[in-house]
Amino acid sequence: MKPVVVLVVAKAPVPGLAKTRLAAGIGAAAAADIAAAALLDTLDAAAAATEARVVALTGDLRQACRGDEICDRLADFMVVPQRGDNFAERLANAHADAAAATGLPVLQVGMDTPQVSAALLDGCAGALSDADAVLGMARDGGWWVLGVQDSRTAACLTDVEMSTSHTGTETLAALRDTGAMVVLTTELADFDTVDDIDEVRRACPLGSRFVRATRGL
């Protein structure tokens, strides 16, 4: 992999607080368990991709589904707390913290695309080596990966409204407004509701935690 730090922005999968839109269809405990499975699959992909990896975490893992398993997996990561008054600020600050800790360009993913693989992250890192930023759109109008050569570029996220059907296009525009040369990478589906599960599951390895956790949905 080209030299980058893989940054996973994560929320502890606490029932009632995690994946509330999914929980509306299947219940809080089941939704949190699926979120935990997705996070663990994502951490595995990051660990397989590079030794430089950071998790920006919010929430209490002591109350989370699979909390002990997640804590054990995080032993292989540098963990920093999320900071900021809203999600956009927390994302921008996570980029700054990961860059400050490692001195490397940052490649950031969330926990809603458990089909992500080490090979896919490697491809994103390669694209970033020839650009100021790399952005992967999500099918719901958001984005699933953002890589920046200079973490200060990610400060533009604070001008973007997050979690809307326009977040992806607005993020691309904000990045370009900084003067950054942006490369678009693979589009992926992410999951927020029951209707999203099947497409994401079909893109995951058969033995993945996400596949096992969503059987029957």
MIRO-531129 format. One record per residue: residue number from 1; residue in three letters; x, y, z of N, C-alpha, C, O in turn. Coordinates in steps of 0.05 Angstrom, whole numbers. Atoms other than C-alpha are relative to their C-alpha. Layout:
N
[NUM ALA [X Y Z] [X Y Z] [X Y Z] [X Y Z]]
...
***
This chain:
217
[1 MET [17 -24 0] [0 0 0] [17 25 0] [38 26 14]]
[2 LYS [-14 -26 -1] [23 71 -15] [-2 11 29] [-21 4 43]]
[3 PRO [0 -8 -28] [41 106 51] [-24 19 6] [-24 43 -1]]
[4 VAL [23 -15 -11] [-25 130 82] [-6 -12 27] [2 -34 34]]
[5 VAL [13 11 -24] [-59 123 149] [-29 -5 -6] [-43 13 -16]]
[6 VAL [28 6 3] [-126 88 145] [-14 9 26] [-8 -1 47]]
[7 LEU [15 -11 -22] [-174 126 190] [-29 -11 -1] [-43 -7 -21]]
[8 VAL [28 10 -2] [-239 91 212] [-14 18 20] [-7 19 44]]
[9 VAL [17 -16 -18] [-291 138 241] [-23 -17 9] [-39 -26 -7]]
[10 ALA [18 20 -10] [-334 96 286] [-16 10 24] [-8 27 39]]
[11 LYS [18 -5 -23] [-392 99 336] [-5 -26 14] [-11 -46 1]]
[12 ALA [5 24 -15] [-399 48 391] [-28 -10 -6] [-47 5 -3]]
[13 PRO [27 11 8] [-457 2 370] [-17 -6 25] [-21 -29 32]]
[14 VAL [16 3 -24] [-500 14 432] [-30 -2 -9] [-39 16 -23]]
[15 PRO [28 2 7] [-572 -10 425] [-16 25 8] [-13 36 30]]
[16 GLY [15 -24 -5] [-619 49 419] [14 25 -10] [1 46 -14]]
[17 LEU [-16 -23 9] [-563 95 396] [12 -5 -28] [17 14 -42]]
[18 ALA [-13 7 25] [-534 58 336] [-21 -7 -21] [-40 -22 -15]]
[19 LYS [17 9 23] [-569 52 268] [-30 2 7] [-44 -18 5]]
[20 THR [28 -3 -9] [-635 81 291] [-20 -4 -23] [-42 -14 -18]]
[21 ARG [18 5 23] [-666 79 221] [-3 -30 -5] [-25 -39 -12]]
[22 LEU [1 29 3] [-648 6 215] [-16 -12 23] [-32 -31 20]]
[23 ALA [14 10 -24] [-674 -6 286] [-30 3 -2] [-45 -13 9]]
[24 ALA [29 -4 3] [-742 21 266] [-13 -24 -14] [-36 -29 -11]]
[25 GLY [10 23 14] [-749 -41 222] [4 -26 13] [-11 -45 10]]
[26 ILE [-7 26 -11] [-716 -96 262] [5 0 30] [10 -21 42]]
[27 GLY [-4 -2 -28] [-708 -71 333] [28 10 7] [47 6 -9]]
[28 ALA [-25 -13 -8] [-652 -36 371] [23 -19 4] [45 -14 -5]]
[29 ALA [-21 19 -6] [-613 -97 393] [11 -12 -26] [35 -15 -30]]
[30 ALA [-9 12 25] [-611 -129 324] [15 20 -17] [36 14 -29]]
[31 ALA [-14 -21 15] [-591 -63 291] [27 5 11] [46 9 -5]]
[32 ALA [-26 -5 -12] [-535 -52 340] [19 -23 -5] [43 -19 -9]]
[33 ASP [-16 23 6] [-510 -123 329] [11 1 -29] [34 -6 -34]]
[34 ILE [-8 -2 28] [-508 -112 254] [21 22 -3] [41 19 -18]]
[35 ALA [-20 -21 0] [-471 -46 265] [27 -10 11] [48 -3 0]]
[36 ALA [-25 11 -11] [-420 -82 308] [14 -19 -20] [38 -17 -23]]
[37 ALA [-12 18 20] [-410 -135 255] [13 16 -23] [35 9 -32]]
[38 ALA [-11 -17 21] [-400 -81 202] [26 13 9] [45 15 -7]]
[39 LEU [-25 -13 -10] [-349 -45 245] [23 -20 2] [45 -13 -7]]
[40 LEU [-22 20 -2] [-309 -108 259] [10 -8 -28] [34 -12 -31]]
[41 ASP [-9 7 27] [-307 -126 185] [17 23 -12] [37 18 -25]]
[42 THR [-15 -23 10] [-284 -55 169] [28 1 13] [48 8 0]]
[43 LEU [-26 0 -14] [-229 -59 222] [18 -22 -11] [42 -17 -13]]
[44 ASP [-17 21 12] [-205 -125 193] [12 9 -27] [35 4 -32]]
[45 ALA [-10 -9 26] [-199 -93 124] [22 21 4] [42 20 -10]]
[46 ALA [-20 -20 -5] [-161 -34 152] [26 -12 10] [48 -5 2]]
[47 ALA [-24 13 -11] [-114 -79 191] [15 -16 -21] [40 -17 -20]]
[48 ALA [-12 15 22] [-101 -121 129] [14 18 -20] [32 10 -35]]
[49 ALA [-10 -19 20] [-86 -59 88] [26 13 8] [43 18 -9]]
[50 THR [-23 -16 -8] [-34 -23 129] [5 -2 30] [-13 -9 45]]
[51 GLU [-6 -1 -29] [2 -19 196] [-6 28 12] [-7 30 36]]
[52 ALA [7 -27 -9] [-15 56 200] [-30 2 0] [-42 6 -21]]
[53 ARG [29 0 -1] [-87 56 224] [-9 13 26] [2 8 48]]
[54 VAL [11 -16 -22] [-127 101 270] [-30 -4 0] [-43 -4 -21]]
[55 VAL [29 0 -3] [-198 95 297] [-7 25 16] [3 29 38]]
[56 ALA [12 -22 -14] [-235 159 316] [-26 -9 11] [-45 -14 -5]]
[57 LEU [22 14 -12] [-286 133 365] [-17 19 17] [-7 36 31]]
[58 THR [19 -13 -19] [-348 161 400] [-18 -22 11] [-24 -42 -2]]
[59 GLY [18 19 -13] [-393 125 449] [14 -19 19] [39 -19 20]]
[60 ASP [-10 17 -22] [-384 75 505] [-1 -30 -8] [-22 -42 -10]]
[61 LEU [-2 28 8] [-360 6 484] [-9 -19 22] [-16 -42 16]]
[62 ARG [9 17 -22] [-378 -21 553] [-30 -7 -3] [-39 -27 8]]
[63 GLN [29 5 4] [-452 -15 532] [-6 -10 -27] [-30 -14 -34]]
[64 ALA [4 6 28] [-442 -36 460] [-3 -30 -5] [7 -46 11]]
[65 CYS [0 27 10] [-460 -100 424] [28 -8 -8] [42 7 -21]]
[66 ARG [-27 11 6] [-397 -143 417] [22 18 10] [43 20 -2]]
[67 GLY [-19 -20 -10] [-362 -91 459] [27 -12 7] [48 0 1]]
[68 ASP [-25 13 -7] [-309 -140 485] [16 -7 -25] [40 -3 -26]]
[69 GLU [-14 8 25] [-293 -165 415] [11 25 -14] [33 25 -25]]
[70 ILE [-9 -25 12] [-288 -93 389] [24 10 15] [44 19 2]]
[71 CYS [-23 -9 -16] [-242 -74 446] [25 -16 -6] [47 -5 -9]]
[72 ASP [-23 17 6] [-197 -133 431] [11 7 -28] [36 8 -31]]
[73 ARG [-9 -7 27] [-194 -114 357] [14 27 0] [33 31 -16]]
[74 LEU [-12 -27 0] [-177 -42 373] [27 1 13] [41 21 11]]
[75 ALA [-27 1 -10] [-114 -65 408] [21 3 -22] [44 11 -17]]
[76 ASP [-18 -2 23] [-83 -65 338] [-2 28 -13] [9 32 -34]]
[77 PHE [4 -27 11] [-104 8 326] [8 22 20] [7 17 44]]
[78 MET [-1 -24 -16] [-88 77 352] [-29 10 2] [-41 15 -18]]
[79 VAL [27 -9 -4] [-154 101 382] [1 29 11] [14 34 31]]
[80 VAL [2 -28 -10] [-170 175 389] [-30 6 3] [-46 -4 -12]]
[81 PRO [28 -7 -3] [-235 206 414] [-8 20 -22] [7 37 -30]]
[82 GLN [11 -20 18] [-279 243 365] [-5 26 16] [-11 25 40]]
[83 ARG [3 -26 -13] [-283 317 380] [-13 19 -19] [-7 19 -43]]
[84 GLY [15 -19 17] [-329 371 354] [-29 1 8] [-39 -17 21]]
[85 ASP [28 -4 -7] [-399 398 361] [-20 -14 -18] [-43 -16 -11]]
[86 ASN [18 13 18] [-428 362 301] [17 -20 -16] [41 -21 -14]]
[87 PHE [-14 21 14] [-411 304 254] [21 11 -19] [43 0 -21]]
[88 ALA [-19 -11 19] [-377 348 202] [26 9 15] [48 4 5]]
[89 GLU [-23 -8 -15] [-331 378 255] [16 -24 10] [41 -24 10]]
[90 ARG [-14 24 -10] [-315 309 283] [15 -13 -23] [37 -23 -18]]
[91 LEU [-15 11 22] [-296 285 214] [25 16 -6] [47 4 -9]]
[92 ALA [-23 -17 6] [-250 344 200] [21 -3 22] [45 -4 16]]
[93 ASN [-19 3 -21] [-218 338 268] [13 -27 1] [37 -30 8]]
[94 ALA [-12 27 1] [-208 263 260] [22 -1 -21] [43 -13 -16]]
[95 HIS [-21 -1 20] [-169 276 196] [25 14 12] [47 5 8]]
[96 ALA [-22 -15 -12] [-126 327 233] [15 -16 21] [39 -16 22]]
[97 ASP [-12 16 -22] [-114 280 292] [16 -23 -12] [38 -29 -2]]
[98 ALA [-14 23 13] [-95 221 247] [25 9 -13] [46 -5 -11]]
[99 ALA [-24 -10 13] [-47 263 207] [21 8 20] [45 3 17]]
[100 ALA [-19 -9 -20] [-16 293 269] [14 -23 14] [37 -22 21]]
[101 ALA [-11 23 -14] [-6 225 300] [20 -16 -17] [38 -29 -7]]
[102 THR [-15 17 18] [26 193 239] [18 14 -20] [37 3 -30]]
[103 GLY [-14 -15 21] [51 247 192] [-5 -10 -28] [11 -4 -46]]
[104 LEU [7 12 26] [17 211 134] [-25 12 -12] [-42 23 3]]
[105 PRO [26 -6 11] [-37 227 84] [-21 -18 12] [-15 -40 21]]
[106 VAL [21 14 -14] [-104 204 110] [-21 -11 -20] [-29 3 -38]]
[107 LEU [21 14 15] [-153 154 79] [-21 -8 20] [-17 -27 35]]
[108 GLN [21 3 -20] [-218 156 118] [-24 -15 -10] [-34 -9 -32]]
[109 VAL [25 15 6] [-276 107 118] [-17 0 26] [-8 7 47]]
[110 GLY [17 3 -22] [-336 97 162] [-5 -29 6] [12 -46 0]]
[111 MET [6 27 -7] [-370 34 187] [-25 -10 -13] [-37 -30 -5]]
[112 ASP [24 7 14] [-428 30 138] [4 -15 -26] [-14 -21 -40]]
[113 THR [-6 15 24] [-392 -6 82] [18 -24 7] [42 -24 1]]
[114 PRO [-16 23 -9] [-370 -73 111] [12 -16 -23] [28 -34 -18]]
[115 GLN [-11 14 23] [-356 -98 40] [28 11 -8] [41 0 -25]]
[116 VAL [-26 -12 6] [-293 -54 39] [22 -21 5] [20 -37 24]]
[117 SER [-22 20 -2] [-229 -95 29] [27 14 0] [29 38 -6]]
[118 ALA [-27 -10 1] [-155 -86 36] [8 8 -28] [21 29 -32]]
[119 ALA [-7 -7 27] [-149 -87 -39] [-13 26 -9] [-1 42 -24]]
[120 LEU [14 -25 7] [-201 -32 -47] [14 24 13] [17 44 0]]
[121 LEU [-14 -22 -14] [-166 11 5] [27 5 -13] [36 28 -16]]
[122 ASP [-25 -3 14] [-100 -2 -31] [-3 16 -26] [13 33 -32]]
[123 GLY [5 -15 25] [-130 23 -96] [-6 29 6] [3 46 -10]]
[124 CYS [6 -28 -7] [-156 86 -62] [26 14 8] [30 37 1]]
[125 ALA [-25 -12 -8] [-87 98 -32] [17 6 -25] [31 26 -27]]
[126 GLY [-15 -4 25] [-56 90 -101] [-10 24 -15] [5 40 -26]]
[127 ALA [12 -23 13] [-105 141 -130] [8 25 14] [13 46 1]]
[128 LEU [-7 -24 -15] [-89 189 -74] [29 9 -5] [35 33 -3]]
[129 SER [-29 -7 4] [-14 186 -90] [3 19 -24] [24 32 -26]]
[130 ASP [-2 -17 23] [-29 222 -155] [-19 24 0] [-24 37 -20]]
[131 ALA [20 -21 -2] [-80 273 -129] [2 13 27] [16 3 45]]
[132 ASP [2 -13 -26] [-95 321 -73] [-20 -14 18] [-18 -15 42]]
[133 ALA [21 13 -15] [-157 282 -53] [-13 -22 -16] [-12 -21 -41]]
[134 VAL [15 21 13] [-196 219 -69] [-26 -2 15] [-27 -1 39]]
[135 LEU [27 1 -12] [-271 212 -58] [-15 -23 -13] [-16 -26 -38]]
[136 GLY [17 21 10] [-315 151 -64] [-29 5 7] [-35 6 31]]
[137 MET [28 -6 -5] [-389 164 -72] [-15 -25 10] [-7 -47 4]]
[138 ALA [19 21 -8] [-443 123 -38] [-25 2 -16] [-33 24 -25]]
[139 ARG [23 0 18] [-505 102 -75] [-23 17 11] [-41 24 -4]]
[140 ASP [22 -16 -12] [-550 140 -26] [4 30 -2] [-12 45 9]]
[141 GLY [-6 -28 3] [-519 206 -44] [22 11 18] [29 34 16]]
[142 GLY [-22 -8 -17] [-466 208 9] [27 -8 -11] [30 -10 -35]]
[143 TRP [-26 11 8] [-394 184 7] [9 -20 21] [2 -19 44]]
[144 TRP [-10 21 -18] [-358 124 37] [29 2 6] [38 -8 26]]
[145 VAL [-28 -3 -5] [-285 143 31] [9 28 -8] [0 39 -28]]
[146 LEU [-12 -26 6] [-246 208 33] [30 -2 7] [37 -7 30]]
[147 GLY [-28 -1 -5] [-171 212 25] [11 27 -6] [3 39 -26]]
[148 VAL [-12 -26 5] [-130 275 30] [30 -1 5] [40 -14 24]]
[149 GLN [-29 -2 -4] [-56 288 21] [6 18 24] [24 12 40]]
[150 ASP [-4 -19 -22] [-60 347 70] [-26 1 16] [-47 7 6]]
[151 SER [24 2 -16] [-108 339 128] [-15 27 2] [-39 27 7]]
[152 ARG [14 -26 0] [-124 414 125] [-21 2 -22] [-40 17 -19]]
[153 THR [20 0 21] [-162 400 61] [-27 -9 11] [-48 0 2]]
[154 ALA [25 11 -11] [-213 361 102] [-15 20 17] [-38 15 24]]
[155 ALA [14 -20 -15] [-230 424 141] [-25 10 -15] [-43 21 -3]]
[156 CYS [22 -9 16] [-277 440 83] [-26 -15 7] [-48 -7 -1]]
[157 LEU [24 16 -7] [-324 386 110] [-18 15 19] [-42 9 19]]
[158 THR [16 -15 -19] [-348 435 162] [-21 17 -14] [-39 28 -2]]
[159 ASP [19 -15 16] [-384 472 106] [-21 -17 -14] [-37 -7 -29]]
[160 VAL [17 18 14] [-421 410 82] [-21 -11 20] [-15 -19 42]]
[161 GLU [21 13 -16] [-488 385 109] [2 -30 -3] [1 -40 -25]]
[162 MET [-4 28 1] [-478 313 127] [-26 -16 1] [-47 -5 9]]
[163 SER [22 19 -1] [-525 253 120] [-25 9 -16] [-47 6 -7]]
[164 THR [22 -7 18] [-567 280 62] [6 -13 -27] [27 -24 -31]]
[165 SER [-4 12 27] [-577 257 -9] [18 17 -17] [25 9 -40]]
[166 HIS [-18 -18 16] [-532 315 -32] [28 2 13] [45 17 3]]
[167 THR [-25 -2 -14] [-474 304 16] [24 -6 -18] [44 8 -17]]
[168 GLY [-23 7 17] [-430 271 -36] [7 22 -20] [30 29 -22]]
[169 THR [-6 -21 20] [-437 324 -90] [9 26 14] [26 40 3]]
[170 GLU [-9 -24 -14] [-430 380 -38] [28 -3 11] [43 16 11]]
[171 THR [-28 5 -9] [-367 348 -10] [19 3 -23] [40 15 -20]]
[172 LEU [-17 -2 24] [-338 342 -80] [4 30 -7] [27 38 -13]]
[173 ALA [-2 -29 6] [-353 416 -93] [17 14 21] [33 31 14]]
[174 ALA [-16 -14 -21] [-324 437 -26] [30 -7 -2] [47 11 1]]
[175 LEU [-28 7 4] [-260 398 -39] [12 16 -24] [34 26 -22]]
[176 ARG [-10 -15 24] [-253 430 -108] [3 29 6] [20 42 -6]]
[177 ASP [-1 -28 -7] [-266 498 -78] [26 7 15] [35 30 15]]
[178 THR [-26 -5 -14] [-202 490 -37] [23 1 -20] [45 8 -13]]
[179 GLY [-21 2 20] [-164 482 -102] [11 -28 -4] [30 -32 -19]]
[180 ALA [-10 27 1] [-154 408 -92] [-7 -14 -26] [-29 -10 -37]]
[181 MET [5 17 23] [-148 361 -151] [-11 -27 11] [3 -41 26]]
[182 VAL [14 22 -12] [-198 306 -134] [-4 -23 -20] [-12 -18 -43]]
[183 VAL [5 24 16] [-200 235 -162] [-24 -14 12] [-24 -19 37]]
[184 LEU [23 17 -9] [-266 197 -157] [7 -29 -2] [18 -38 -22]]
[185 THR [-5 29 0] [-260 124 -139] [-26 -16 1] [-47 -4 -3]]
[186 THR [23 19 1] [-307 64 -135] [-24 9 16] [-20 17 40]]
[187 GLU [25 -6 -15] [-379 78 -115] [-8 -26 14] [-7 -48 3]]
[188 LEU [10 23 -15] [-406 32 -61] [-28 6 12] [-35 29 15]]
[189 ALA [25 -2 -16] [-473 19 -28] [7 -1 29] [25 -15 37]]
[190 ASP [-2 2 -29] [-478 32 46] [-27 -8 12] [-47 -9 -3]]
[191 PHE [25 9 -11] [-531 11 95] [-9 18 23] [6 25 41]]
[192 ASP [13 -16 -21] [-579 52 137] [-27 -12 8] [-36 -8 30]]
[193 THR [26 11 -5] [-645 15 131] [0 -30 -8] [19 -40 -20]]
[194 VAL [3 29 8] [-670 -57 121] [3 -3 -30] [14 -23 -39]]
[195 ASP [0 3 29] [-678 -44 47] [29 1 -12] [33 -7 -35]]
[196 ASP [-27 -2 10] [-603 -30 41] [16 -26 4] [37 -30 -8]]
[197 ILE [-16 22 -10] [-580 -95 72] [8 -19 -23] [32 -26 -25]]
[198 ASP [-6 21 20] [-585 -142 12] [23 7 -19] [40 -9 -24]]
[199 GLU [-21 -8 19] [-542 -102 -36] [27 0 13] [47 -8 1]]
[200 VAL [-26 0 -14] [-487 -92 16] [9 -28 5] [32 -35 2]]
[201 ARG [-7 28 -7] [-490 -165 37] [11 -15 -24] [30 -30 -22]]
[202 ARG [-10 14 24] [-481 -189 -35] [28 8 -8] [41 -7 -22]]
[203 ALA [-28 -9 6] [-416 -149 -39] [20 -9 20] [44 -5 16]]
[204 CYS [-18 8 -22] [-387 -179 25] [9 -29 -5] [-4 -44 -18]]
[205 PRO [-9 28 0] [-346 -243 31] [-21 -17 14] [-34 -8 33]]
[206 LEU [20 17 -11] [-391 -302 47] [3 -5 30] [-17 -7 44]]
[207 GLY [-4 6 -28] [-360 -314 115] [2 25 18] [9 22 41]]
[208 SER [-3 -24 -16] [-361 -242 138] [-20 2 23] [-41 -11 22]]
[209 ARG [18 -4 -23] [-392 -221 204] [-26 12 -9] [-48 5 0]]
[210 PHE [24 -14 9] [-440 -176 167] [-20 -20 -14] [-44 -19 -9]]
[211 VAL [17 21 13] [-466 -234 124] [-13 -17 21] [-37 -23 20]]
[212 ARG [11 18 -21] [-475 -278 186] [-21 15 16] [-41 3 24]]
[213 ALA [18 -15 -18] [-509 -222 226] [-26 7 -14] [-46 13 -1]]
[214 THR [24 -9 14] [-559 -206 171] [-15 -23 -13] [-34 -18 -28]]
[215 ARG [15 23 10] [-581 -276 153] [-29 1 8] [-35 6 32]]
[216 GLY [28 0 -6] [-656 -279 149] [-14 27 -4] [-38 29 -3]]
[217 LEU [12 -26 6] [-666 -205 133] [-4 4 -30] [-13 25 -39]]
***
